[in-house]
Amino acid sequence: MHGDLARQWTVDELGRSAGLSRAAFARRFTHLVGRPPLGCLTW
């Protein structure tokens, strides 16, 4: 994600690349990072 900031990422795509569902990835990411995945990109 950080290696290609210009790409239009989706939470579904990020979740699949991590081997998780979209919802599971979003929950885990937010818990660990403190921001939702796409919010982290725009922050």
PyMOL Python script that loads the backbone (N, CA, C, O; Angstrom):
from pymol import cmd

cmd.read_pdbstr("""\
ATOM      1  N   MET A   1       0.834  -1.172   0.000  1.00  0.00           N
ATOM      2  CA  MET A   1       0.000   0.000   0.000  1.00  0.00           C
ATOM      3  C   MET A   1       0.887   1.246   0.000  1.00  0.00           C
ATOM      4  O   MET A   1       0.662   2.155  -0.799  1.00  0.00           O
ATOM      5  N   HIS A   2       1.866   1.304   0.861  1.00  0.00           N
ATOM      6  CA  HIS A   2       2.739   2.481   0.918  1.00  0.00           C
ATOM      7  C   HIS A   2       3.688   2.557  -0.280  1.00  0.00           C
ATOM      8  O   HIS A   2       4.200   3.630  -0.600  1.00  0.00           O
ATOM      9  N   GLY A   3       3.917   1.447  -0.928  1.00  0.00           N
ATOM     10  CA  GLY A   3       4.787   1.428  -2.087  1.00  0.00           C
ATOM     11  C   GLY A   3       4.140   1.984  -3.338  1.00  0.00           C
ATOM     12  O   GLY A   3       4.829   2.262  -4.319  1.00  0.00           O
ATOM     13  N   ASP A   4       2.814   2.151  -3.320  1.00  0.00           N
ATOM     14  CA  ASP A   4       2.094   2.661  -4.484  1.00  0.00           C
ATOM     15  C   ASP A   4       0.933   3.525  -4.009  1.00  0.00           C
ATOM     16  O   ASP A   4      -0.229   3.137  -4.136  1.00  0.00           O
ATOM     17  N   LEU A   5       1.244   4.685  -3.466  1.00  0.00           N
ATOM     18  CA  LEU A   5       0.220   5.555  -2.888  1.00  0.00           C
ATOM     19  C   LEU A   5      -0.751   6.107  -3.919  1.00  0.00           C
ATOM     20  O   LEU A   5      -1.882   6.448  -3.573  1.00  0.00           O
ATOM     21  N   ALA A   6      -0.340   6.203  -5.167  1.00  0.00           N
ATOM     22  CA  ALA A   6      -1.212   6.757  -6.203  1.00  0.00           C
ATOM     23  C   ALA A   6      -2.282   5.764  -6.660  1.00  0.00           C
ATOM     24  O   ALA A   6      -3.279   6.157  -7.266  1.00  0.00           O
ATOM     25  N   ARG A   7      -2.078   4.507  -6.378  1.00  0.00           N
ATOM     26  CA  ARG A   7      -3.043   3.472  -6.785  1.00  0.00           C
ATOM     27  C   ARG A   7      -4.358   3.655  -6.035  1.00  0.00           C
ATOM     28  O   ARG A   7      -4.362   4.062  -4.873  1.00  0.00           O
ATOM     29  N   GLN A   8      -5.452   3.360  -6.686  1.00  0.00           N
ATOM     30  CA  GLN A   8      -6.755   3.480  -6.044  1.00  0.00           C
ATOM     31  C   GLN A   8      -7.087   2.172  -5.334  1.00  0.00           C
ATOM     32  O   GLN A   8      -7.789   1.315  -5.872  1.00  0.00           O
ATOM     33  N   TRP A   9      -6.575   2.040  -4.131  1.00  0.00           N
ATOM     34  CA  TRP A   9      -6.753   0.829  -3.339  1.00  0.00           C
ATOM     35  C   TRP A   9      -8.195   0.677  -2.889  1.00  0.00           C
ATOM     36  O   TRP A   9      -8.906   1.663  -2.692  1.00  0.00           O
ATOM     37  N   THR A  10      -8.618  -0.575  -2.728  1.00  0.00           N
ATOM     38  CA  THR A  10      -9.902  -0.871  -2.100  1.00  0.00           C
ATOM     39  C   THR A  10      -9.630  -1.753  -0.891  1.00  0.00           C
ATOM     40  O   THR A  10      -8.642  -2.487  -0.854  1.00  0.00           O
ATOM     41  N   VAL A  11     -10.505  -1.676   0.083  1.00  0.00           N
ATOM     42  CA  VAL A  11     -10.345  -2.501   1.276  1.00  0.00           C
ATOM     43  C   VAL A  11     -10.494  -3.972   0.905  1.00  0.00           C
ATOM     44  O   VAL A  11      -9.836  -4.830   1.493  1.00  0.00           O
ATOM     45  N   ASP A  12     -11.348  -4.265  -0.058  1.00  0.00           N
ATOM     46  CA  ASP A  12     -11.520  -5.640  -0.519  1.00  0.00           C
ATOM     47  C   ASP A  12     -10.204  -6.183  -1.079  1.00  0.00           C
ATOM     48  O   ASP A  12      -9.803  -7.300  -0.751  1.00  0.00           O
ATOM     49  N   GLU A  13      -9.545  -5.410  -1.908  1.00  0.00           N
ATOM     50  CA  GLU A  13      -8.270  -5.824  -2.497  1.00  0.00           C
ATOM     51  C   GLU A  13      -7.190  -6.008  -1.420  1.00  0.00           C
ATOM     52  O   GLU A  13      -6.434  -6.979  -1.459  1.00  0.00           O
ATOM     53  N   LEU A  14      -7.122  -5.096  -0.481  1.00  0.00           N
ATOM     54  CA  LEU A  14      -6.141  -5.211   0.598  1.00  0.00           C
ATOM     55  C   LEU A  14      -6.421  -6.442   1.456  1.00  0.00           C
ATOM     56  O   LEU A  14      -5.500  -7.161   1.842  1.00  0.00           O
ATOM     57  N   GLY A  15      -7.691  -6.678   1.748  1.00  0.00           N
ATOM     58  CA  GLY A  15      -8.061  -7.853   2.528  1.00  0.00           C
ATOM     59  C   GLY A  15      -7.694  -9.144   1.822  1.00  0.00           C
ATOM     60  O   GLY A  15      -7.154 -10.060   2.443  1.00  0.00           O
ATOM     61  N   ARG A  16      -7.980  -9.226   0.532  1.00  0.00           N
ATOM     62  CA  ARG A  16      -7.626 -10.427  -0.231  1.00  0.00           C
ATOM     63  C   ARG A  16      -6.125 -10.662  -0.237  1.00  0.00           C
ATOM     64  O   ARG A  16      -5.675 -11.802  -0.124  1.00  0.00           O
ATOM     65  N   SER A  17      -5.345  -9.592  -0.368  1.00  0.00           N
ATOM     66  CA  SER A  17      -3.889  -9.756  -0.394  1.00  0.00           C
ATOM     67  C   SER A  17      -3.362 -10.213   0.956  1.00  0.00           C
ATOM     68  O   SER A  17      -2.289 -10.812   1.031  1.00  0.00           O
ATOM     69  N   ALA A  18      -4.106  -9.936   2.028  1.00  0.00           N
ATOM     70  CA  ALA A  18      -3.711 -10.367   3.363  1.00  0.00           C
ATOM     71  C   ALA A  18      -4.345 -11.709   3.742  1.00  0.00           C
ATOM     72  O   ALA A  18      -4.078 -12.240   4.819  1.00  0.00           O
ATOM     73  N   GLY A  19      -5.179 -12.253   2.860  1.00  0.00           N
ATOM     74  CA  GLY A  19      -5.837 -13.524   3.146  1.00  0.00           C
ATOM     75  C   GLY A  19      -7.007 -13.388   4.103  1.00  0.00           C
ATOM     76  O   GLY A  19      -7.347 -14.335   4.812  1.00  0.00           O
ATOM     77  N   LEU A  20      -7.627 -12.207   4.128  1.00  0.00           N
ATOM     78  CA  LEU A  20      -8.751 -11.939   5.023  1.00  0.00           C
ATOM     79  C   LEU A  20      -9.930 -11.394   4.228  1.00  0.00           C
ATOM     80  O   LEU A  20      -9.774 -10.937   3.096  1.00  0.00           O
ATOM     81  N   SER A  21     -11.092 -11.449   4.827  1.00  0.00           N
ATOM     82  CA  SER A  21     -12.244 -10.786   4.215  1.00  0.00           C
ATOM     83  C   SER A  21     -12.055  -9.278   4.358  1.00  0.00           C
ATOM     84  O   SER A  21     -11.217  -8.818   5.134  1.00  0.00           O
ATOM     85  N   ARG A  22     -12.830  -8.531   3.615  1.00  0.00           N
ATOM     86  CA  ARG A  22     -12.763  -7.076   3.682  1.00  0.00           C
ATOM     87  C   ARG A  22     -13.022  -6.577   5.095  1.00  0.00           C
ATOM     88  O   ARG A  22     -12.291  -5.735   5.617  1.00  0.00           O
ATOM     89  N   ALA A  23     -14.079  -7.113   5.707  1.00  0.00           N
ATOM     90  CA  ALA A  23     -14.452  -6.668   7.051  1.00  0.00           C
ATOM     91  C   ALA A  23     -13.400  -7.059   8.092  1.00  0.00           C
ATOM     92  O   ALA A  23     -13.053  -6.255   8.957  1.00  0.00           O
ATOM     93  N   ALA A  24     -12.897  -8.284   8.009  1.00  0.00           N
ATOM     94  CA  ALA A  24     -11.887  -8.733   8.966  1.00  0.00           C
ATOM     95  C   ALA A  24     -10.607  -7.907   8.825  1.00  0.00           C
ATOM     96  O   ALA A  24      -9.988  -7.534   9.822  1.00  0.00           O
ATOM     97  N   PHE A  25     -10.216  -7.626   7.585  1.00  0.00           N
ATOM     98  CA  PHE A  25      -9.018  -6.818   7.373  1.00  0.00           C
ATOM     99  C   PHE A  25      -9.206  -5.419   7.951  1.00  0.00           C
ATOM    100  O   PHE A  25      -8.328  -4.910   8.649  1.00  0.00           O
ATOM    101  N   ALA A  26     -10.344  -4.801   7.663  1.00  0.00           N
ATOM    102  CA  ALA A  26     -10.603  -3.441   8.144  1.00  0.00           C
ATOM    103  C   ALA A  26     -10.597  -3.387   9.671  1.00  0.00           C
ATOM    104  O   ALA A  26     -10.033  -2.461  10.256  1.00  0.00           O
ATOM    105  N   ARG A  27     -11.222  -4.376  10.322  1.00  0.00           N
ATOM    106  CA  ARG A  27     -11.234  -4.412  11.787  1.00  0.00           C
ATOM    107  C   ARG A  27      -9.833  -4.565  12.348  1.00  0.00           C
ATOM    108  O   ARG A  27      -9.436  -3.829  13.252  1.00  0.00           O
ATOM    109  N   ARG A  28      -9.084  -5.518  11.816  1.00  0.00           N
ATOM    110  CA  ARG A  28      -7.742  -5.789  12.318  1.00  0.00           C
ATOM    111  C   ARG A  28      -6.807  -4.602  12.077  1.00  0.00           C
ATOM    112  O   ARG A  28      -6.051  -4.211  12.966  1.00  0.00           O
ATOM    113  N   PHE A  29      -6.864  -4.037  10.879  1.00  0.00           N
ATOM    114  CA  PHE A  29      -6.023  -2.896  10.537  1.00  0.00           C
ATOM    115  C   PHE A  29      -6.319  -1.722  11.475  1.00  0.00           C
ATOM    116  O   PHE A  29      -5.401  -1.117  12.029  1.00  0.00           O
ATOM    117  N   THR A  30      -7.595  -1.408  11.648  1.00  0.00           N
ATOM    118  CA  THR A  30      -7.995  -0.288  12.500  1.00  0.00           C
ATOM    119  C   THR A  30      -7.555  -0.523  13.942  1.00  0.00           C
ATOM    120  O   THR A  30      -7.097   0.403  14.613  1.00  0.00           O
ATOM    121  N   HIS A  31      -7.690  -1.741  14.411  1.00  0.00           N
ATOM    122  CA  HIS A  31      -7.276  -2.066  15.780  1.00  0.00           C
ATOM    123  C   HIS A  31      -5.767  -1.886  15.956  1.00  0.00           C
ATOM    124  O   HIS A  31      -5.321  -1.342  16.966  1.00  0.00           O
ATOM    125  N   LEU A  32      -4.992  -2.335  14.989  1.00  0.00           N
ATOM    126  CA  LEU A  32      -3.530  -2.288  15.102  1.00  0.00           C
ATOM    127  C   LEU A  32      -2.939  -0.902  14.802  1.00  0.00           C
ATOM    128  O   LEU A  32      -1.976  -0.483  15.444  1.00  0.00           O
ATOM    129  N   VAL A  33      -3.514  -0.204  13.833  1.00  0.00           N
ATOM    130  CA  VAL A  33      -2.934   1.061  13.375  1.00  0.00           C
ATOM    131  C   VAL A  33      -3.614   2.271  14.023  1.00  0.00           C
ATOM    132  O   VAL A  33      -3.001   3.326  14.185  1.00  0.00           O
ATOM    133  N   GLY A  34      -4.885   2.103  14.388  1.00  0.00           N
ATOM    134  CA  GLY A  34      -5.620   3.209  14.994  1.00  0.00           C
ATOM    135  C   GLY A  34      -6.399   4.049  13.996  1.00  0.00           C
ATOM    136  O   GLY A  34      -7.061   5.015  14.377  1.00  0.00           O
ATOM    137  N   ARG A  35      -6.325   3.692  12.741  1.00  0.00           N
ATOM    138  CA  ARG A  35      -7.076   4.363  11.672  1.00  0.00           C
ATOM    139  C   ARG A  35      -7.548   3.301  10.690  1.00  0.00           C
ATOM    140  O   ARG A  35      -6.901   2.264  10.544  1.00  0.00           O
ATOM    141  N   PRO A  36      -8.673   3.548  10.013  1.00  0.00           N
ATOM    142  CA  PRO A  36      -9.099   2.616   8.969  1.00  0.00           C
ATOM    143  C   PRO A  36      -8.089   2.613   7.821  1.00  0.00           C
ATOM    144  O   PRO A  36      -7.362   3.590   7.645  1.00  0.00           O
ATOM    145  N   PRO A  37      -8.031   1.539   7.044  1.00  0.00           N
ATOM    146  CA  PRO A  37      -7.020   1.417   5.992  1.00  0.00           C
ATOM    147  C   PRO A  37      -6.970   2.597   5.022  1.00  0.00           C
ATOM    148  O   PRO A  37      -5.897   3.157   4.797  1.00  0.00           O
ATOM    149  N   LEU A  38      -8.089   2.979   4.456  1.00  0.00           N
ATOM    150  CA  LEU A  38      -8.073   4.051   3.478  1.00  0.00           C
ATOM    151  C   LEU A  38      -7.873   5.405   4.153  1.00  0.00           C
ATOM    152  O   LEU A  38      -7.323   6.322   3.544  1.00  0.00           O
ATOM    153  N   GLY A  39      -8.308   5.538   5.390  1.00  0.00           N
ATOM    154  CA  GLY A  39      -8.044   6.752   6.148  1.00  0.00           C
ATOM    155  C   GLY A  39      -6.560   6.918   6.416  1.00  0.00           C
ATOM    156  O   GLY A  39      -6.051   8.038   6.455  1.00  0.00           O
ATOM    157  N   CYS A  40      -5.877   5.817   6.599  1.00  0.00           N
ATOM    158  CA  CYS A  40      -4.435   5.840   6.806  1.00  0.00           C
ATOM    159  C   CYS A  40      -3.723   6.352   5.557  1.00  0.00           C
ATOM    160  O   CYS A  40      -2.744   7.091   5.656  1.00  0.00           O
ATOM    161  N   LEU A  41      -4.207   5.966   4.400  1.00  0.00           N
ATOM    162  CA  LEU A  41      -3.598   6.424   3.145  1.00  0.00           C
ATOM    163  C   LEU A  41      -3.764   7.921   2.932  1.00  0.00           C
ATOM    164  O   LEU A  41      -2.866   8.578   2.405  1.00  0.00           O
ATOM    165  N   THR A  42      -4.898   8.461   3.334  1.00  0.00           N
ATOM    166  CA  THR A  42      -5.165   9.875   3.091  1.00  0.00           C
ATOM    167  C   THR A  42      -4.683  10.767   4.223  1.00  0.00           C
ATOM    168  O   THR A  42      -4.724  11.990   4.092  1.00  0.00           O
ATOM    169  N   TRP A  43      -4.236  10.202   5.312  1.00  0.00           N
ATOM    170  CA  TRP A  43      -3.792  10.980   6.456  1.00  0.00           C
ATOM    171  C   TRP A  43      -2.477  11.590   6.274  1.00  0.00           C
ATOM    172  O   TRP A  43      -1.984  12.276   7.170  1.00  0.00           O
TER     173      TRP A  43
END
""", "prot")
cmd.dss("prot")
cmd.show_as("cartoon", "prot")
cmd.util.cbc("prot")
cmd.orient("prot")
